[in-house]
Amino acid sequence: MTADTTAADAVLAADLATRAGHLLLQLRARMGYDDPAALRAAGDQHSHEFLLAELTASRPDDAVLSEEGTDDLTRLDADRVWIVDPLDGTSEYGERDRTDWAVHVALWERGSRGFDNVPGLTAAAVALPARRTTLSTDGHFPALPAAGDHARLAVSRSRAPEFVAEVAATVGAALTPIGSAGMKAMSILLGEADAYVHRGRMKEWDSAAPAAVAAAAGLHVSRLDGSPLTFNTEERLTLDLLICQPALAGPLLAAVASATEPG
């Protein structure tokens, strides 16, 4: 792939994530919140159908791995695979006034160097529709904010694991509850957190776009042992994840290594 093609893919990722976000906002306004389950289901399905149709039209030779689609394992032999989460943070999407949900669009290319510690990922975008913001590898992200004196670790607002609390205590960090995985990762670029530590399996559509955008913006991205992430696997799993301010990578990796193993 040429540089021009990669740039065009990044622009496409940002455009599709943004437009899917607009669709989700319109759906939210039209359906309201009287039936949150119906709103969430409609959001997942409408955004998926939009992204699949647009990718089929604009990149007909590429494979697509979507949370809401059937997994066609021919993607394992494809040279280009779009990894998308049509609605990351479905729970938050169904709650009035919550903005911590996202749309993820990422492209994996066989044999590509990609970004630091995310080989294969060459283009990506994370849209934060309720904030009217899209962060992407085409350079549309803010300048990397300076880390403060007291680090903030983004965690689940409903089920923060004891492991992360232990890591936070080791490095003297505070826990910052946030909804979707995409919002947790992007909160670092927005200056609202300094790190996102996740132990345990997550799906590739949860991690691919946030990891690529974060790496392109200059954040540290890796597994919890410091090794690179892998994508377009048969299992579709990211086994664990660290995204953080570069200065925090060493202390956090050391804290993770010394943390108590789950029973």
Backbone bond lengths (Angstrom), bond angles and torsions (degrees), N, CA, C in turn:
res aa  C-N    CA-C-N  psi(-1)  N-CA   C-N-CA  omega(-1)  CA-C   N-CA-C  phi
1 M - - - 1.458 - - 1.533 110.28 -
2 T 1.289 116.41 137.86 1.450 120.74 178.85 1.520 110.33 -82.72
3 A 1.347 115.07 167.01 1.463 119.61 177.39 1.523 110.66 -61.80
4 D 1.338 115.80 -37.12 1.465 119.46 -180.00 1.523 111.02 -64.54
5 T 1.346 115.52 -40.42 1.461 119.22 178.95 1.518 110.81 -65.56
6 T 1.331 116.91 -43.04 1.461 120.65 178.95 1.524 110.67 -61.57
7 A 1.323 116.69 -42.31 1.461 120.14 178.31 1.520 110.58 -63.48
8 A 1.333 117.04 -40.48 1.462 120.58 178.76 1.522 110.62 -64.39
9 D 1.321 117.84 -37.67 1.467 121.29 177.98 1.531 110.79 -66.07
10 A 1.328 117.24 -38.59 1.461 120.44 178.48 1.521 110.57 -65.59
11 V 1.325 116.38 -41.37 1.469 120.08 177.68 1.527 110.04 -63.93
12 L 1.329 115.92 -41.43 1.468 119.64 178.38 1.526 110.77 -63.06
13 A 1.330 117.54 -44.50 1.462 120.49 179.26 1.522 111.04 -57.56
14 A 1.325 116.31 -45.29 1.462 120.27 -179.78 1.519 111.32 -65.46
15 D 1.323 116.28 -42.10 1.469 120.23 -179.41 1.526 111.13 -63.51
16 L 1.324 116.52 -45.93 1.465 119.46 -177.55 1.527 111.67 -68.34
17 A 1.327 117.30 -41.35 1.466 119.63 178.40 1.520 110.63 -62.83
18 T 1.329 116.25 -41.46 1.463 120.50 179.77 1.517 111.35 -65.46
19 R 1.321 116.94 -45.89 1.461 120.45 -178.83 1.522 111.87 -67.28
20 A 1.326 117.67 -37.89 1.462 120.05 174.85 1.527 110.09 -62.38
21 G 1.323 116.08 -37.64 1.463 120.20 177.08 1.511 112.11 -62.96
22 H 1.325 116.96 -41.79 1.465 120.70 177.17 1.523 110.59 -60.50
23 L 1.325 115.87 -42.71 1.463 120.52 177.79 1.526 110.65 -58.96
24 L 1.317 116.08 -43.73 1.467 120.44 -179.07 1.525 111.75 -65.77
25 L 1.319 117.18 -37.72 1.462 119.98 176.86 1.531 111.19 -65.56
26 Q 1.322 116.09 -41.36 1.468 119.85 178.68 1.523 110.63 -64.45
27 L 1.324 116.43 -40.88 1.463 120.67 178.70 1.520 110.94 -63.45
28 R 1.318 116.51 -42.45 1.472 121.93 177.62 1.530 110.80 -58.47
29 A 1.332 115.57 -45.45 1.463 120.34 -179.14 1.517 111.42 -65.88
30 R 1.329 116.66 -37.41 1.466 120.67 -176.43 1.529 111.79 -75.13
31 M 1.336 117.48 -42.19 1.459 120.77 -174.53 1.523 112.96 -86.57
32 G 1.331 117.86 -27.97 1.452 120.15 -176.24 1.525 111.46 71.29
33 Y 1.320 115.84 -164.85 1.467 121.32 -171.47 1.526 113.44 -119.86
34 D 1.323 117.38 13.34 1.464 119.81 -178.12 1.523 111.82 -66.46
35 D 1.341 116.04 -30.33 1.470 121.14 178.52 1.523 107.80 -128.56
36 P 1.339 117.55 82.50 1.468 120.41 -175.70 1.524 113.51 -58.77
37 A 1.323 117.68 -36.53 1.464 120.00 -179.05 1.516 110.76 -63.45
38 A 1.333 116.95 -42.55 1.461 120.54 178.64 1.519 111.08 -66.24
39 L 1.325 117.28 -39.32 1.459 121.30 178.21 1.521 110.53 -62.95
40 R 1.307 117.13 -44.62 1.463 120.65 -179.22 1.523 111.19 -64.02
41 A 1.319 116.39 -44.56 1.463 120.23 -179.86 1.524 110.55 -63.79
42 A 1.326 116.65 -42.89 1.467 120.23 179.10 1.520 111.09 -64.99
43 G 1.328 117.34 -39.43 1.456 120.65 178.23 1.512 111.97 -61.31
44 D 1.329 116.80 -48.85 1.464 121.07 177.55 1.527 111.05 -55.18
45 Q 1.328 116.34 -49.83 1.454 120.84 -173.29 1.529 112.74 -70.89
46 H 1.329 117.40 -46.28 1.460 119.99 -178.53 1.526 111.98 -63.68
47 S 1.327 116.80 -43.34 1.462 119.71 179.95 1.526 110.68 -66.08
48 H 1.323 117.36 -41.04 1.467 121.07 177.68 1.522 111.01 -60.35
49 E 1.324 116.27 -48.35 1.463 119.76 -178.39 1.526 111.77 -62.03
50 F 1.332 116.10 -39.06 1.464 120.27 177.71 1.521 110.92 -63.18
51 L 1.325 117.36 -50.68 1.463 120.69 -176.71 1.526 111.07 -64.47
52 L 1.314 117.03 -41.79 1.462 119.63 -179.49 1.526 110.77 -63.95
53 A 1.326 117.48 -43.47 1.465 120.70 179.58 1.523 111.30 -63.79
54 E 1.324 117.11 -42.80 1.463 120.54 -178.94 1.522 112.11 -67.88
55 L 1.322 117.49 -40.26 1.459 120.41 178.96 1.525 110.71 -69.82
56 T 1.314 116.64 -37.61 1.462 119.86 177.18 1.523 110.85 -62.66
57 A 1.330 116.35 -38.48 1.462 120.63 -179.33 1.527 112.61 -74.25
58 S 1.333 116.78 -41.48 1.465 120.28 -172.76 1.527 113.43 -92.19
59 R 1.323 117.67 -26.33 1.465 122.22 179.34 1.531 109.03 -135.31
60 P 1.338 117.24 66.30 1.472 120.42 -171.57 1.521 115.03 -63.86
61 D 1.322 117.95 -21.53 1.460 120.41 -178.25 1.522 113.20 -89.98
62 D 1.326 116.79 -5.01 1.462 120.52 -177.19 1.534 111.48 -91.17
63 A 1.316 116.39 151.68 1.463 121.62 174.03 1.524 109.19 -87.84
64 V 1.331 115.84 160.09 1.462 121.64 179.94 1.528 109.16 -132.25
65 L 1.329 116.12 129.00 1.460 123.11 171.54 1.517 107.18 -113.53
66 S 1.333 117.07 110.82 1.460 122.36 -177.52 1.515 109.97 -123.84
67 E 1.319 115.73 144.09 1.462 119.71 177.80 1.522 111.49 -55.39
68 E 1.322 116.72 -37.07 1.461 120.12 -173.83 1.528 113.13 -94.77
69 G 1.316 118.24 3.88 1.460 121.05 -178.34 1.517 112.38 -107.57
70 T 1.321 115.93 167.33 1.461 122.09 174.02 1.523 108.58 -75.33
71 D 1.322 116.80 133.83 1.458 120.27 -177.68 1.524 109.77 -79.36
72 D 1.327 116.40 109.81 1.459 122.62 175.92 1.526 107.77 -90.91
73 L 1.331 116.45 109.28 1.462 120.53 -173.45 1.526 113.63 -70.77
74 T 1.328 117.57 -2.71 1.463 117.92 172.08 1.523 110.49 -64.77
75 R 1.352 117.20 -15.50 1.466 120.27 176.49 1.531 111.39 -59.42
76 L 1.344 116.85 -26.07 1.460 120.07 -177.96 1.521 112.02 -65.70
77 D 1.336 116.90 -21.32 1.458 121.32 177.70 1.525 112.23 -103.68
78 A 1.337 116.44 -0.63 1.462 120.39 -178.08 1.523 110.41 -78.88
79 D 1.328 115.83 153.18 1.460 120.56 177.46 1.527 112.20 -86.96
80 R 1.346 116.61 -22.95 1.461 121.19 -178.75 1.531 108.72 -137.22
81 V 1.324 115.34 126.44 1.466 121.00 -178.08 1.527 108.92 -134.49
82 W 1.327 116.11 122.83 1.460 121.33 173.71 1.521 108.44 -85.25
83 I 1.335 116.31 128.04 1.468 122.75 -179.49 1.518 106.99 -112.25
84 V 1.335 117.21 112.52 1.460 120.09 -170.93 1.526 111.60 -129.84
85 D 1.311 114.17 144.38 1.456 122.44 168.89 1.523 106.17 -117.98
86 P 1.323 118.05 104.36 1.458 120.69 -175.35 1.523 114.16 -61.55
87 L 1.340 116.19 -26.87 1.467 119.99 178.68 1.519 108.20 -154.23
88 D 1.304 116.42 98.12 1.463 122.32 178.57 1.524 107.83 -92.06
89 G 1.321 116.06 121.76 1.452 119.97 -174.48 1.520 110.64 93.51
90 T 1.327 115.54 46.31 1.466 120.47 -177.77 1.518 111.30 -58.50
91 S 1.321 117.28 -37.55 1.474 120.52 179.60 1.519 110.63 -60.61
92 E 1.335 116.62 -47.40 1.467 120.60 -179.37 1.529 111.40 -65.50
93 Y 1.317 116.71 -35.82 1.464 120.93 179.43 1.529 111.30 -58.04
94 G 1.318 116.53 -34.96 1.459 120.64 -178.04 1.510 114.65 -82.93
95 E 1.348 117.51 3.91 1.462 120.98 -179.95 1.529 109.69 -109.69
96 R 1.293 116.38 131.48 1.462 122.22 -179.32 1.538 111.10 -57.13
97 D 1.310 115.92 134.80 1.466 124.76 173.58 1.522 114.75 72.55
98 R 1.317 118.69 1.47 1.471 118.27 177.55 1.527 108.66 -80.61
99 T 1.326 115.29 137.64 1.463 121.10 -179.38 1.526 112.36 -114.92
100 D 1.332 118.68 -1.25 1.466 121.41 -174.15 1.530 111.55 -92.41
101 W 1.344 115.42 60.52 1.458 123.60 172.36 1.527 107.53 -138.58
102 A 1.328 116.96 164.52 1.464 118.97 -167.16 1.527 111.58 -152.33
103 V 1.331 114.70 170.70 1.464 123.53 168.70 1.520 107.18 -124.08
104 H 1.335 117.07 131.02 1.464 122.24 -177.86 1.526 110.77 -113.34
105 V 1.314 116.99 131.50 1.467 122.55 173.52 1.522 107.87 -136.60
106 A 1.332 117.59 120.15 1.466 121.43 -179.65 1.523 109.75 -136.84
107 L 1.313 115.71 153.02 1.467 121.97 177.55 1.519 109.75 -119.74
108 W 1.334 115.70 127.11 1.463 123.38 173.35 1.521 108.27 -105.66
109 E 1.352 116.34 134.11 1.459 121.31 178.30 1.526 110.19 -126.84
110 R 1.302 115.35 128.38 1.463 121.30 -178.26 1.529 111.06 -58.91
111 G 1.323 115.67 131.54 1.454 120.92 175.20 1.509 115.31 79.45
112 S 1.338 117.17 1.02 1.460 119.09 -178.16 1.524 110.94 -83.28
113 R 1.318 115.52 144.85 1.463 120.66 176.20 1.524 110.88 -68.47
114 G 1.321 116.55 -31.27 1.455 120.23 179.48 1.518 112.25 65.33
115 F 1.323 115.71 -147.11 1.456 122.26 178.43 1.524 109.05 -103.72
116 D 1.327 117.03 170.78 1.458 120.83 -176.40 1.526 110.91 -55.53
117 N 1.320 115.86 123.78 1.465 124.50 176.47 1.524 113.98 65.66
118 V 1.336 117.53 9.64 1.465 120.57 172.28 1.532 108.50 -132.21
119 P 1.335 116.86 62.63 1.471 119.83 -178.37 1.521 110.77 -59.36
120 G 1.333 114.98 141.98 1.453 120.60 178.15 1.507 114.12 96.61
121 L 1.314 117.51 -28.74 1.462 119.86 179.63 1.530 108.79 -85.48
122 T 1.331 116.21 118.79 1.461 120.20 -174.07 1.522 113.54 -114.87
123 A 1.317 118.10 -15.92 1.463 121.65 179.75 1.515 108.39 -154.58
124 A 1.324 116.83 144.31 1.468 119.39 -179.18 1.513 110.42 -166.80
125 A 1.319 114.01 157.90 1.464 121.07 174.26 1.519 109.20 -149.13
126 V 1.313 115.03 145.79 1.463 122.68 171.75 1.514 106.87 -123.38
127 A 1.317 116.52 113.73 1.459 121.13 176.20 1.515 109.49 -92.66
128 L 1.324 115.46 136.68 1.461 123.12 173.73 1.523 106.12 -114.25
129 P 1.328 117.14 79.77 1.472 120.99 -167.23 1.514 114.69 -58.03
130 A 1.329 117.70 -41.12 1.459 120.34 -177.46 1.524 111.72 -69.22
131 R 1.328 116.76 -13.37 1.465 121.87 175.51 1.525 112.11 -104.75
132 R 1.334 115.55 2.30 1.472 120.89 -178.86 1.526 110.80 54.54
133 T 1.325 115.86 42.34 1.461 121.53 -175.96 1.524 110.16 -134.07
134 T 1.319 116.73 137.69 1.461 122.51 170.82 1.518 108.46 -129.91
135 L 1.313 115.94 127.87 1.461 122.91 177.60 1.519 107.66 -110.55
136 S 1.335 116.79 129.50 1.460 118.39 -173.79 1.518 111.50 -146.08
137 T 1.339 114.18 169.71 1.462 120.29 179.34 1.515 112.11 -78.19
138 D 1.341 118.40 0.57 1.463 119.50 173.94 1.525 111.42 -82.78
139 G 1.343 115.88 8.66 1.460 120.61 175.87 1.501 114.10 99.00
140 H 1.305 117.52 2.10 1.466 120.36 -178.63 1.527 110.44 -87.55
141 F 1.318 114.91 68.87 1.454 121.33 172.85 1.524 108.03 -142.75
142 P 1.323 116.87 153.76 1.465 119.80 -178.20 1.519 111.34 -70.44
143 A 1.318 115.65 164.22 1.462 120.02 174.26 1.520 109.09 -58.84
144 L 1.332 115.90 142.18 1.458 120.31 -177.80 1.524 109.49 -60.89
145 P 1.346 117.57 119.84 1.464 119.20 -177.75 1.521 111.49 -70.71
146 A 1.301 116.77 153.94 1.460 121.23 177.09 1.523 109.70 -74.28
147 A 1.322 116.35 140.25 1.459 120.64 177.11 1.525 109.09 -71.74
148 G 1.317 115.68 138.80 1.454 120.19 178.64 1.522 112.18 -80.92
149 D 1.314 116.15 -178.94 1.463 120.23 179.69 1.519 111.97 -70.24
150 H 1.329 117.06 -28.27 1.459 121.07 -178.50 1.524 108.73 -120.94
151 A 1.327 115.42 112.39 1.458 120.53 -175.38 1.524 111.22 -68.47
152 R 1.330 115.35 150.32 1.461 122.89 176.83 1.523 108.01 -119.57
153 L 1.324 116.69 126.77 1.452 122.34 179.44 1.522 109.29 -103.90
154 A 1.319 116.84 120.91 1.462 121.89 177.23 1.523 109.48 -71.79
155 V 1.326 116.13 128.70 1.465 121.38 -179.26 1.525 109.30 -136.73
156 S 1.317 115.03 165.63 1.455 120.66 175.82 1.520 110.18 -59.81
157 R 1.318 116.63 137.31 1.463 119.58 -179.76 1.516 111.75 -77.38
158 S 1.340 117.19 -15.34 1.466 119.42 -176.38 1.517 114.14 -113.80
159 R 1.333 117.00 -20.58 1.463 118.79 -175.53 1.530 111.11 -149.62
160 A 1.313 116.55 57.51 1.467 120.77 178.49 1.528 109.61 -64.30
161 P 1.324 119.38 123.45 1.467 121.13 -175.98 1.527 112.27 -75.07
162 E 1.319 115.72 150.98 1.465 121.06 177.87 1.520 110.66 -60.67
163 F 1.321 116.74 -32.07 1.454 121.35 179.58 1.527 111.54 -57.16
164 V 1.332 116.92 -46.71 1.460 120.05 -179.04 1.518 110.83 -67.15
165 A 1.329 116.97 -36.16 1.465 120.41 176.77 1.527 110.52 -62.50
166 E 1.328 116.45 -37.83 1.464 120.62 178.44 1.524 110.85 -67.16
167 V 1.337 116.40 -43.65 1.471 120.66 177.54 1.521 110.27 -62.07
168 A 1.341 116.26 -43.26 1.465 120.59 179.87 1.521 110.91 -60.97
169 A 1.322 116.76 -42.70 1.460 120.49 179.90 1.532 110.80 -63.63
170 T 1.312 116.78 -37.40 1.465 121.07 -178.82 1.524 111.79 -64.16
171 V 1.337 116.33 -39.90 1.469 119.61 -177.17 1.522 112.24 -97.90
172 G 1.337 117.00 2.61 1.459 120.44 178.86 1.512 113.37 71.49
173 A 1.339 116.21 37.48 1.461 121.22 -177.70 1.520 111.06 -104.83
174 A 1.323 115.70 157.65 1.459 122.43 174.52 1.515 109.37 -99.40
175 L 1.333 116.93 151.92 1.459 122.06 178.01 1.527 109.74 -90.78
176 T 1.332 115.83 133.47 1.461 122.09 -179.99 1.527 108.89 -119.77
177 P 1.341 118.35 104.85 1.471 120.42 -178.12 1.527 111.95 -69.39
178 I 1.342 115.90 130.27 1.464 123.44 -179.79 1.520 107.68 -144.23
179 G 1.329 116.84 151.76 1.454 121.72 -176.50 1.514 114.56 -73.61
180 S 1.320 117.92 -99.11 1.460 121.86 -168.45 1.525 113.17 -67.87
181 A 1.346 114.91 158.95 1.468 120.49 177.50 1.524 110.91 -61.35
182 G 1.328 116.55 -41.48 1.462 119.82 179.30 1.508 112.32 -61.85
183 M 1.331 116.58 -41.29 1.455 120.08 179.18 1.518 110.41 -68.55
184 K 1.317 118.17 -37.50 1.473 120.45 177.35 1.518 110.13 -58.53
185 A 1.334 116.44 -47.83 1.463 120.03 -179.20 1.523 111.78 -66.25
186 M 1.321 116.57 -45.19 1.459 119.89 -177.37 1.522 112.46 -71.45
187 S 1.329 117.97 -21.34 1.460 120.46 178.19 1.524 111.31 -60.77
188 I 1.335 117.00 -25.82 1.467 120.25 177.92 1.525 109.80 -69.89
189 L 1.325 116.80 -42.80 1.462 120.23 177.47 1.516 112.00 -68.14
190 L 1.325 116.31 -27.24 1.465 120.41 -179.25 1.522 112.51 -88.37
191 G 1.330 117.14 1.42 1.459 121.06 177.68 1.510 114.13 76.77
192 E 1.338 117.52 19.21 1.468 121.29 -178.06 1.524 112.74 -102.95
193 A 1.316 117.15 -8.95 1.466 123.77 174.86 1.516 106.79 -155.39
194 D 1.326 115.91 170.46 1.462 120.25 -178.57 1.523 113.13 -119.15
195 A 1.336 116.74 -15.01 1.462 119.81 -177.95 1.518 110.20 -159.69
196 Y 1.310 114.57 153.63 1.466 123.48 173.67 1.517 106.52 -131.51
197 V 1.323 116.45 115.70 1.456 123.23 -178.29 1.521 107.97 -116.36
198 H 1.334 116.34 122.91 1.467 119.36 -179.65 1.526 109.47 -131.47
199 R 1.319 116.35 120.13 1.464 120.29 174.02 1.523 108.05 -110.33
200 G 1.309 116.20 133.13 1.456 121.37 -176.62 1.510 110.29 113.23
201 R 1.290 115.74 158.34 1.459 121.08 -173.27 1.524 111.86 -68.41
202 M 1.326 114.58 141.89 1.446 121.82 170.74 1.525 107.06 -138.82
203 K 1.305 116.95 157.02 1.453 120.14 -177.90 1.536 110.77 -76.19
204 E 1.319 115.25 151.95 1.463 119.99 -178.43 1.522 112.42 -60.21
205 W 1.341 117.60 -32.91 1.468 118.61 -179.84 1.524 111.54 -69.82
206 D 1.345 117.65 -19.67 1.461 120.84 174.40 1.521 111.33 -76.19
207 S 1.330 116.80 -32.78 1.466 120.73 -169.12 1.512 114.88 -105.33
208 A 1.337 119.55 -27.44 1.463 121.06 -168.21 1.526 112.96 -61.68
209 A 1.319 117.40 -58.99 1.470 119.03 -176.97 1.530 111.99 -63.73
210 P 1.339 119.62 -46.25 1.468 118.27 177.80 1.525 113.00 -58.71
211 A 1.345 117.09 -41.33 1.465 120.08 -179.47 1.520 111.33 -64.18
212 A 1.331 117.17 -43.14 1.463 120.05 -178.72 1.520 112.09 -67.02
213 V 1.327 117.20 -44.80 1.465 119.95 179.20 1.522 110.47 -63.39
214 A 1.334 116.70 -43.65 1.462 120.57 179.86 1.528 111.13 -61.30
215 A 1.337 116.73 -44.42 1.471 120.11 -179.99 1.522 110.91 -65.57
216 A 1.334 116.69 -41.23 1.468 119.79 179.31 1.520 111.46 -63.11
217 A 1.325 116.80 -30.66 1.462 121.34 -178.44 1.529 112.90 -83.26
218 G 1.324 117.35 -6.14 1.457 120.46 176.88 1.507 115.83 103.34
219 L 1.342 118.02 6.02 1.460 120.54 176.65 1.526 110.27 -78.99
220 H 1.327 115.74 158.52 1.460 120.38 171.81 1.519 108.33 -76.93
221 V 1.336 116.22 133.00 1.471 122.29 176.97 1.518 107.84 -135.21
222 S 1.333 116.86 129.75 1.460 120.22 177.83 1.519 109.82 -167.97
223 R 1.317 115.22 176.84 1.459 120.59 164.65 1.536 107.99 -75.35
224 L 1.311 116.61 173.07 1.466 120.00 -175.26 1.530 112.98 -72.52
225 D 1.323 117.38 -10.18 1.467 119.77 172.94 1.526 111.35 -99.76
226 G 1.319 116.27 7.27 1.453 121.13 178.35 1.517 114.91 89.31
227 S 1.327 117.83 -4.18 1.465 120.84 -177.79 1.524 111.17 -82.10
228 P 1.343 117.65 162.98 1.470 121.06 -178.46 1.529 112.30 -68.06
229 L 1.325 115.43 157.94 1.453 122.08 172.96 1.526 109.30 -84.01
230 T 1.327 116.29 157.43 1.463 121.03 175.72 1.526 108.70 -127.59
231 F 1.345 115.09 148.63 1.463 120.20 -176.89 1.526 111.01 -136.88
232 N 1.319 114.36 168.16 1.460 123.85 -172.76 1.526 110.58 55.77
233 T 1.326 115.66 48.30 1.449 121.88 175.73 1.532 109.62 -93.10
234 E 1.311 116.06 161.57 1.465 119.86 179.38 1.521 111.31 -62.68
235 E 1.343 116.61 -36.54 1.467 121.08 -177.45 1.523 112.69 -79.86
236 R 1.341 117.77 -16.87 1.467 123.82 179.38 1.528 111.67 62.72
237 L 1.336 116.76 32.49 1.461 120.42 -172.67 1.521 112.11 -118.93
238 T 1.339 115.66 140.07 1.451 123.72 162.98 1.520 105.69 -102.56
239 L 1.320 116.78 121.36 1.464 119.98 -169.49 1.521 112.70 -76.21
240 D 1.308 118.56 -31.55 1.465 123.42 174.48 1.520 107.08 -168.53
241 L 1.338 116.75 171.13 1.463 118.29 -169.01 1.521 111.42 -157.19
242 L 1.333 115.24 138.89 1.464 122.12 170.89 1.522 108.14 -131.84
243 I 1.323 116.37 122.94 1.461 122.95 171.03 1.519 106.37 -126.52
244 C 1.332 116.93 126.80 1.461 117.51 -175.13 1.523 111.74 -161.50
245 Q 1.315 114.58 168.36 1.456 120.79 169.42 1.535 108.63 -57.60
246 P 1.343 118.09 136.71 1.471 119.80 -176.38 1.522 114.26 -52.74
247 A 1.326 117.98 -37.57 1.465 120.52 -178.25 1.512 112.74 -67.13
248 L 1.330 117.34 -19.60 1.463 121.03 -178.66 1.520 113.14 -91.95
249 A 1.336 117.22 -9.94 1.462 119.86 -173.56 1.531 111.76 -59.25
250 G 1.329 117.35 -49.60 1.462 120.32 -179.52 1.512 113.09 -59.17
251 P 1.341 118.57 -54.77 1.465 119.79 178.97 1.521 113.49 -59.10
252 L 1.328 117.59 -38.94 1.465 119.59 -178.23 1.530 111.43 -71.54
253 L 1.312 117.47 -41.79 1.463 119.51 177.21 1.529 111.72 -61.73
254 A 1.337 116.18 -38.27 1.462 120.16 177.04 1.527 110.89 -67.74
255 A 1.335 116.95 -40.89 1.460 120.78 179.07 1.517 111.55 -64.83
256 V 1.341 115.76 -40.10 1.459 119.98 177.40 1.530 110.80 -63.14
257 A 1.334 116.40 -41.69 1.467 120.65 -178.52 1.518 112.44 -64.11
258 S 1.329 116.25 -29.60 1.465 119.78 -178.09 1.527 113.51 -96.53
259 A 1.341 116.36 -2.78 1.474 119.79 -177.02 1.517 110.71 -70.76
260 T 1.324 115.45 155.34 1.461 121.77 179.16 1.512 110.37 -65.83
261 E 1.326 116.38 131.51 1.459 120.73 176.41 1.522 109.02 -70.04
262 P 1.358 116.90 145.06 1.473 118.63 178.02 1.509 111.48 -64.03
263 G 1.333 115.20 145.17 1.453 119.33 -178.28 1.512 112.29 -78.61
